[in-house]
Amino acid sequence: MALIESLIGPIASIIDKIIPDKEARAKAKLELLALQGTHELRQIEVRLSAIVAEANSRDPWTSRARPSFLYVMYAMILFALPMGILAAFAPSAAEGIGRGITSYLRGLPDELYALFGTGYLGYTAARQWGKIKGIES
């Protein structure tokens, strides 16, 4: 439960930032506190502890897998910059490349996008937990 207790404060501060309405914010915090003792929260804690253990692993392949995956996704997004320059000089070529990339990305299974989102959120949660505990800077 120590992991969850350490996450309640940061989650509450996030609630303060993203929910402008005072009543809705108070209701969200009450839900968070109510969730603290439930079985659902225990399941979340088990998942997060696995992510944290993986991130703290001494095995370089395990500890670098999630950041490497993110770097690949960032590279794909940054590919838009040279495509913009190409579009200025050869619009038809850029359009053809864009159509090809769009077809490729639409062909990827939805589960891959879900995996990316889960990996990204898990990685950032583990980093936040490490910073709170003083393990990471």
CYANA upper distance limits for C-alpha pairs under 8 A (distance plus 0.5 A):
  1 MET  CA      5 GLU  CA      6.66
  1 MET  CA     42 ARG  CA      8.18
  1 MET  CA     45 GLU  CA      7.70
  2 ALA  CA      6 SER  CA      6.62
  3 LEU  CA      7 LEU  CA      6.85
  3 LEU  CA     45 GLU  CA      7.20
  3 LEU  CA     49 SER  CA      8.01
  3 LEU  CA    129 TRP  CA      8.30
  4 ILE  CA      8 ILE  CA      6.71
  4 ILE  CA     36 GLN  CA      8.12
  4 ILE  CA     41 LEU  CA      8.28
  4 ILE  CA     45 GLU  CA      6.62
  5 GLU  CA      9 GLY  CA      8.02
  6 SER  CA     10 PRO  CA      8.18
  6 SER  CA    129 TRP  CA      8.02
  6 SER  CA    132 ILE  CA      7.99
  7 LEU  CA     11 ILE  CA      6.57
  7 LEU  CA    129 TRP  CA      7.68
  8 ILE  CA     12 ALA  CA      6.50
  8 ILE  CA     32 LEU  CA      8.04
  8 ILE  CA     33 LEU  CA      8.47
  9 GLY  CA     13 SER  CA      6.80
 10 PRO  CA     14 ILE  CA      6.72
 11 ILE  CA     15 ILE  CA      6.72
 12 ALA  CA     16 ASP  CA      6.84
 12 ALA  CA     29 LYS  CA      6.84
 12 ALA  CA     32 LEU  CA      8.49
 13 SER  CA     17 LYS  CA      6.97
 14 ILE  CA     18 ILE  CA      6.72
 15 ILE  CA     19 ILE  CA      6.26
 15 ILE  CA     25 ARG  CA      6.93
 15 ILE  CA     28 ALA  CA      7.79
 15 ILE  CA     29 LYS  CA      7.90
 16 ASP  CA     20 PRO  CA      7.79
 16 ASP  CA     25 ARG  CA      7.01
 19 ILE  CA     24 ALA  CA      7.43
 19 ILE  CA     25 ARG  CA      6.13
 20 PRO  CA     24 ALA  CA      8.44
 20 PRO  CA     25 ARG  CA      7.65
 21 ASP  CA     25 ARG  CA      6.54
 22 LYS  CA     26 ALA  CA      6.62
 23 GLU  CA     27 LYS  CA      6.67
 24 ALA  CA     28 ALA  CA      6.61
 25 ARG  CA     29 LYS  CA      6.79
 26 ALA  CA     30 LEU  CA      6.72
 27 LYS  CA     31 GLU  CA      6.74
 28 ALA  CA     32 LEU  CA      6.72
 29 LYS  CA     33 LEU  CA      6.74
 30 LEU  CA     34 ALA  CA      6.53
 31 GLU  CA     35 LEU  CA      6.50
 32 LEU  CA     36 GLN  CA      6.90
 33 LEU  CA     37 GLY  CA      8.29
 34 ALA  CA     38 THR  CA      7.93
 35 LEU  CA     40 GLU  CA      7.66
 35 LEU  CA     41 LEU  CA      6.51
 36 GLN  CA     41 LEU  CA      6.40
 37 GLY  CA     41 LEU  CA      7.35
 37 GLY  CA     42 ARG  CA      8.41
 38 THR  CA     42 ARG  CA      7.22
 39 HIS  CA     43 GLN  CA      6.92
 40 GLU  CA     44 ILE  CA      6.93
 41 LEU  CA     45 GLU  CA      6.63
 42 ARG  CA     46 VAL  CA      6.74
 43 GLN  CA     47 ARG  CA      6.86
 44 ILE  CA     48 LEU  CA      6.63
 45 GLU  CA     49 SER  CA      6.48
 46 VAL  CA     50 ALA  CA      6.86
 47 ARG  CA     51 ILE  CA      6.94
 48 LEU  CA     52 VAL  CA      6.61
 48 LEU  CA    122 GLY  CA      7.72
 48 LEU  CA    125 ALA  CA      8.23
 48 LEU  CA    126 ALA  CA      7.74
 49 SER  CA     53 ALA  CA      6.50
 50 ALA  CA     54 GLU  CA      6.61
 51 ILE  CA     55 ALA  CA      6.64
 51 ILE  CA    122 GLY  CA      6.95
 51 ILE  CA    123 TYR  CA      7.88
 51 ILE  CA    126 ALA  CA      6.97
 52 VAL  CA     56 ASN  CA      6.62
 52 VAL  CA    126 ALA  CA      5.66
 52 VAL  CA    129 TRP  CA      8.46
 53 ALA  CA     57 SER  CA      6.59
 54 GLU  CA     62 THR  CA      6.91
 54 GLU  CA     63 SER  CA      6.67
 55 ALA  CA     62 THR  CA      7.81
 55 ALA  CA     63 SER  CA      5.42
 55 ALA  CA     64 ARG  CA      8.43
 55 ALA  CA    123 TYR  CA      8.21
 55 ALA  CA    126 ALA  CA      7.53
 56 ASN  CA     63 SER  CA      7.08
 57 SER  CA     62 THR  CA      7.08
 57 SER  CA     63 SER  CA      6.15
 58 ARG  CA     62 THR  CA      8.40
 58 ARG  CA     63 SER  CA      7.52
 59 ASP  CA     63 SER  CA      6.72
 60 PRO  CA     64 ARG  CA      6.37
 61 TRP  CA     65 ALA  CA      6.42
 62 THR  CA     66 ARG  CA      8.47
 64 ARG  CA     68 SER  CA      6.44
 65 ALA  CA     69 PHE  CA      6.71
 66 ARG  CA     70 LEU  CA      6.91
 66 ARG  CA    119 GLY  CA      6.92
 66 ARG  CA    120 TYR  CA      8.13
 66 ARG  CA    123 TYR  CA      7.30
 67 PRO  CA     71 TYR  CA      6.74
 67 PRO  CA    123 TYR  CA      8.23
 68 SER  CA     72 VAL  CA      6.88
 69 PHE  CA     73 MET  CA      6.97
 69 PHE  CA    116 PHE  CA      8.47
 70 LEU  CA     74 TYR  CA      6.63
 70 LEU  CA    116 PHE  CA      8.32
 70 LEU  CA    120 TYR  CA      7.60
 71 TYR  CA     75 ALA  CA      6.59
 72 VAL  CA     76 MET  CA      6.85
 73 MET  CA     77 ILE  CA      6.88
 74 TYR  CA     78 LEU  CA      6.57
 75 ALA  CA     79 PHE  CA      6.68
 76 MET  CA     80 ALA  CA      8.23
 79 PHE  CA     83 MET  CA      7.06
 80 ALA  CA     84 GLY  CA      6.66
 81 LEU  CA     85 ILE  CA      7.16
 82 PRO  CA     86 LEU  CA      6.62
 83 MET  CA     87 ALA  CA      6.56
 83 MET  CA     94 ALA  CA      6.72
 84 GLY  CA     88 ALA  CA      7.05
 84 GLY  CA     94 ALA  CA      8.33
 85 ILE  CA     89 PHE  CA      7.39
 86 LEU  CA     90 ALA  CA      6.17
 86 LEU  CA     91 PRO  CA      7.45
 86 LEU  CA     93 ALA  CA      8.13
 86 LEU  CA     94 ALA  CA      6.40
 87 ALA  CA     91 PRO  CA      4.77
 87 ALA  CA     92 SER  CA      8.00
 87 ALA  CA     93 ALA  CA      7.82
 87 ALA  CA     94 ALA  CA      5.48
 87 ALA  CA     95 GLU  CA      7.90
 90 ALA  CA     94 ALA  CA      6.82
 91 PRO  CA     95 GLU  CA      6.52
 92 SER  CA     96 GLY  CA      6.66
 93 ALA  CA     97 ILE  CA      6.70
 94 ALA  CA     98 GLY  CA      6.48
 95 GLU  CA     99 ARG  CA      6.64
 96 GLY  CA    100 GLY  CA      6.75
 97 ILE  CA    101 ILE  CA      6.63
 98 GLY  CA    102 THR  CA      6.49
 99 ARG  CA    103 SER  CA      6.61
100 GLY  CA    104 TYR  CA      6.69
101 ILE  CA    105 LEU  CA      6.59
102 THR  CA    106 ARG  CA      6.54
103 SER  CA    107 GLY  CA      6.66
104 TYR  CA    108 LEU  CA      7.24
108 LEU  CA    112 LEU  CA      7.43
109 PRO  CA    113 TYR  CA      7.79
110 ASP  CA    114 ALA  CA      6.86
111 GLU  CA    115 LEU  CA      6.51
112 LEU  CA    116 PHE  CA      6.71
113 TYR  CA    117 GLY  CA      6.80
114 ALA  CA    118 THR  CA      6.59
115 LEU  CA    119 GLY  CA      6.40
116 PHE  CA    120 TYR  CA      6.46
117 GLY  CA    121 LEU  CA      6.57
118 THR  CA    122 GLY  CA      6.33
119 GLY  CA    123 TYR  CA      6.39
120 TYR  CA    124 THR  CA      6.74
121 LEU  CA    125 ALA  CA      6.53
122 GLY  CA    126 ALA  CA      6.58
123 TYR  CA    127 ARG  CA      6.66
124 THR  CA    128 GLN  CA      6.56
125 ALA  CA    129 TRP  CA      6.60
126 ALA  CA    130 GLY  CA      6.61
127 ARG  CA    131 LYS  CA      6.69
127 ARG  CA    136 GLU  CA      7.79
128 GLN  CA    132 ILE  CA      6.69
129 TRP  CA    133 LYS  CA      6.65
130 GLY  CA    134 GLY  CA      6.49
130 GLY  CA    135 ILE  CA      5.41
130 GLY  CA    136 GLU  CA      5.65
130 GLY  CA    137 SER  CA      8.49
131 LYS  CA    135 ILE  CA      6.46
131 LYS  CA    136 GLU  CA      5.45
131 LYS  CA    137 SER  CA      6.36
